[in-house]
Amino acid sequence: MAAHLWQPLMMPGGFAEVWHQDLHSLTELVHLRSRLRAELTGSAAVVDPTREHWSERMVLVVDELASNALRHGAPPASATLSRSGNEWMIAVSDSAGDTPPRPAEGRDPGLGGFGLYLVADLAQRHGWCAAGERKVLWALLTADDPAS
């Protein structure tokens, strides 16, 4: 069973919020990805793929979590980027606080729906928690370059 992959865990402490963005539709994900790239690398577009591979992993994690919140959660959704040293945390919430994340099981891989597996694989740590009536999925990634 894949439920063990996303355990209920409180978000780690010690992170300072960098920004927060409310999300109302899938069309806003383009801006979210650009904003995240700009924060992590200084450019809204990929400039140096060999140096920016960790930040592109973060962009993929954010995209998966945010699109899941908009497609399967309850509106409104939001994304919050936080930082502690060279660790970055993305927290994506929706209003379905009583519905835990459910990784796809028994599905043909060609049908998609494996974003939660991907996030779990790309993040150093991940989890979810209920915060009032909201569900928050979070993931941590470490920058390859501490100066980033």
C-alpha positions as a Markdown table, in Angstrom:
| # | Residue | x | y | z |
|---|---|---|---|---|
| 1 | Met | 0.0 | 0.0 | 0.0 |
| 2 | Ala | 1.3 | 3.4 | -1.0 |
| 3 | Ala | -0.3 | 5.3 | 1.9 |
| 4 | His | 2.9 | 4.8 | 4.0 |
| 5 | Leu | 4.7 | 7.0 | 1.4 |
| 6 | Trp | 3.0 | 10.2 | 2.7 |
| 7 | Gln | 2.9 | 10.0 | 6.5 |
| 8 | Pro | 1.3 | 12.7 | 8.6 |
| 9 | Leu | 4.2 | 14.8 | 9.8 |
| 10 | Met | 4.3 | 18.3 | 11.1 |
| 11 | Met | 6.3 | 20.8 | 9.0 |
| 12 | Pro | 9.9 | 21.2 | 10.2 |
| 13 | Gly | 10.6 | 24.4 | 12.1 |
| 14 | Gly | 13.3 | 27.0 | 11.6 |
| 15 | Phe | 12.4 | 28.1 | 8.1 |
| 16 | Ala | 11.8 | 31.7 | 7.2 |
| 17 | Glu | 9.0 | 32.4 | 4.7 |
| 18 | Val | 10.2 | 33.8 | 1.5 |
| 19 | Trp | 6.8 | 34.3 | -0.2 |
| 20 | His | 3.3 | 33.0 | -0.3 |
| 21 | Gln | 1.0 | 32.8 | -3.3 |
| 22 | Asp | -2.7 | 32.0 | -3.5 |
| 23 | Leu | -3.7 | 29.7 | -6.3 |
| 24 | His | -7.2 | 29.7 | -8.0 |
| 25 | Ser | -6.6 | 27.9 | -11.3 |
| 26 | Leu | -4.2 | 25.7 | -13.2 |
| 27 | Thr | -3.3 | 28.6 | -15.5 |
| 28 | Glu | -1.5 | 30.3 | -12.5 |
| 29 | Leu | 1.0 | 27.5 | -12.4 |
| 30 | Val | 3.1 | 29.1 | -15.2 |
| 31 | His | 3.6 | 32.2 | -13.0 |
| 32 | Leu | 4.3 | 30.1 | -9.9 |
| 33 | Arg | 7.0 | 28.1 | -11.8 |
| 34 | Ser | 8.6 | 31.3 | -13.1 |
| 35 | Arg | 8.5 | 33.0 | -9.7 |
| 36 | Leu | 10.1 | 30.0 | -8.0 |
| 37 | Arg | 12.9 | 29.8 | -10.6 |
| 38 | Ala | 13.6 | 33.5 | -10.2 |
| 39 | Glu | 13.8 | 33.1 | -6.4 |
| 40 | Leu | 16.1 | 30.1 | -6.6 |
| 41 | Thr | 18.4 | 31.1 | -9.4 |
| 42 | Gly | 17.8 | 34.8 | -10.2 |
| 43 | Ser | 16.2 | 34.1 | -13.6 |
| 44 | Ala | 12.6 | 33.1 | -14.5 |
| 45 | Ala | 14.0 | 30.8 | -17.2 |
| 46 | Val | 16.6 | 28.1 | -17.1 |
| 47 | Val | 20.0 | 29.7 | -17.9 |
| 48 | Asp | 22.5 | 27.0 | -16.9 |
| 49 | Pro | 21.0 | 23.5 | -16.8 |
| 50 | Thr | 24.1 | 21.9 | -15.4 |
| 51 | Arg | 24.1 | 24.2 | -12.4 |
| 52 | Glu | 20.3 | 24.5 | -11.9 |
| 53 | His | 19.3 | 20.9 | -11.8 |
| 54 | Trp | 18.4 | 21.1 | -8.1 |
| 55 | Ser | 16.2 | 24.1 | -8.7 |
| 56 | Glu | 14.4 | 22.4 | -11.5 |
| 57 | Arg | 13.7 | 19.5 | -9.2 |
| 58 | Met | 12.1 | 22.0 | -6.8 |
| 59 | Val | 10.1 | 23.5 | -9.7 |
| 60 | Leu | 8.8 | 20.0 | -10.6 |
| 61 | Val | 7.9 | 19.3 | -6.9 |
| 62 | Val | 6.0 | 22.6 | -6.7 |
| 63 | Asp | 4.2 | 21.9 | -9.9 |
| 64 | Glu | 3.1 | 18.4 | -8.9 |
| 65 | Leu | 1.9 | 19.5 | -5.4 |
| 66 | Ala | 0.1 | 22.6 | -6.6 |
| 67 | Ser | -1.6 | 20.9 | -9.6 |
| 68 | Asn | -2.8 | 18.1 | -7.2 |
| 69 | Ala | -4.1 | 20.7 | -4.8 |
| 70 | Leu | -6.0 | 22.4 | -7.6 |
| 71 | Arg | -7.3 | 19.2 | -9.2 |
| 72 | His | -8.0 | 17.0 | -6.2 |
| 73 | Gly | -8.2 | 19.3 | -3.2 |
| 74 | Ala | -10.7 | 21.8 | -2.3 |
| 75 | Pro | -10.2 | 25.5 | -3.2 |
| 76 | Pro | -8.6 | 27.8 | -2.4 |
| 77 | Ala | -5.1 | 26.4 | -2.7 |
| 78 | Ser | -1.8 | 28.2 | -1.8 |
| 79 | Ala | 1.9 | 27.7 | -2.1 |
| 80 | Thr | 4.5 | 29.0 | 0.4 |
| 81 | Leu | 8.2 | 29.0 | -0.2 |
| 82 | Ser | 10.5 | 29.0 | 2.9 |
| 83 | Arg | 14.2 | 28.8 | 3.4 |
| 84 | Ser | 16.7 | 27.8 | 6.1 |
| 85 | Gly | 20.3 | 28.0 | 4.9 |
| 86 | Asn | 20.6 | 25.9 | 1.8 |
| 87 | Glu | 17.4 | 24.0 | 2.5 |
| 88 | Trp | 14.2 | 25.1 | 0.8 |
| 89 | Met | 10.7 | 24.0 | 1.8 |
| 90 | Ile | 7.6 | 24.3 | -0.3 |
| 91 | Ala | 4.3 | 23.9 | 1.4 |
| 92 | Val | 1.1 | 23.6 | -0.7 |
| 93 | Ser | -2.3 | 23.7 | 1.0 |
| 94 | Asp | -5.9 | 23.3 | 0.1 |
| 95 | Ser | -9.2 | 23.3 | 2.0 |
| 96 | Ala | -9.6 | 19.5 | 2.1 |
| 97 | Gly | -8.0 | 19.1 | 5.6 |
| 98 | Asp | -9.8 | 15.9 | 6.3 |
| 99 | Thr | -8.6 | 14.1 | 3.1 |
| 100 | Pro | -5.1 | 12.7 | 3.3 |
| 101 | Pro | -2.9 | 12.5 | 0.1 |
| 102 | Arg | -3.5 | 9.3 | -1.8 |
| 103 | Pro | -0.8 | 8.1 | -4.1 |
| 104 | Ala | -2.1 | 6.2 | -7.2 |
| 105 | Glu | -2.3 | 2.5 | -6.8 |
| 106 | Gly | -3.1 | -0.2 | -9.3 |
| 107 | Arg | -3.2 | 2.3 | -12.2 |
| 108 | Asp | -1.7 | 1.9 | -15.6 |
| 109 | Pro | 1.4 | 4.1 | -15.6 |
| 110 | Gly | 0.3 | 5.5 | -19.0 |
| 111 | Leu | -2.7 | 7.1 | -17.3 |
| 112 | Gly | -0.5 | 9.3 | -15.1 |
| 113 | Gly | -1.3 | 10.2 | -11.5 |
| 114 | Phe | 2.1 | 9.4 | -10.0 |
| 115 | Gly | 3.1 | 12.9 | -8.9 |
| 116 | Leu | 3.1 | 12.1 | -5.2 |
| 117 | Tyr | 5.6 | 9.3 | -5.9 |
| 118 | Leu | 7.8 | 11.7 | -7.9 |
| 119 | Val | 7.7 | 14.3 | -5.1 |
| 120 | Ala | 8.6 | 11.6 | -2.5 |
| 121 | Asp | 11.6 | 10.5 | -4.7 |
| 122 | Leu | 12.9 | 14.0 | -5.4 |
| 123 | Ala | 12.6 | 15.5 | -1.9 |
| 124 | Gln | 15.0 | 14.9 | 0.9 |
| 125 | Arg | 12.0 | 15.0 | 3.3 |
| 126 | His | 8.3 | 15.3 | 2.8 |
| 127 | Gly | 5.0 | 14.9 | 4.6 |
| 128 | Trp | 1.6 | 16.3 | 5.2 |
| 129 | Cys | -0.4 | 17.7 | 8.1 |
| 130 | Ala | -3.8 | 19.2 | 8.8 |
| 131 | Ala | -3.8 | 22.8 | 9.8 |
| 132 | Gly | -7.3 | 23.7 | 10.9 |
| 133 | Glu | -9.5 | 22.8 | 8.0 |
| 134 | Arg | -6.6 | 22.9 | 5.6 |
| 135 | Lys | -4.4 | 20.1 | 4.3 |
| 136 | Val | -0.7 | 21.0 | 3.9 |
| 137 | Leu | 1.7 | 18.9 | 1.8 |
| 138 | Trp | 5.3 | 19.9 | 2.2 |
| 139 | Ala | 8.7 | 18.9 | 0.7 |
| 140 | Leu | 12.3 | 19.9 | 1.4 |
| 141 | Leu | 15.1 | 20.1 | -1.1 |
| 142 | Thr | 18.7 | 21.1 | -0.5 |
| 143 | Ala | 20.4 | 23.5 | -2.9 |
| 144 | Asp | 23.6 | 22.0 | -4.4 |
| 145 | Asp | 25.4 | 25.3 | -4.0 |
| 146 | Pro | 25.1 | 26.8 | -0.5 |
| 147 | Ala | 25.5 | 30.2 | -1.9 |
| 148 | Ser | 22.3 | 29.8 | -4.0 |
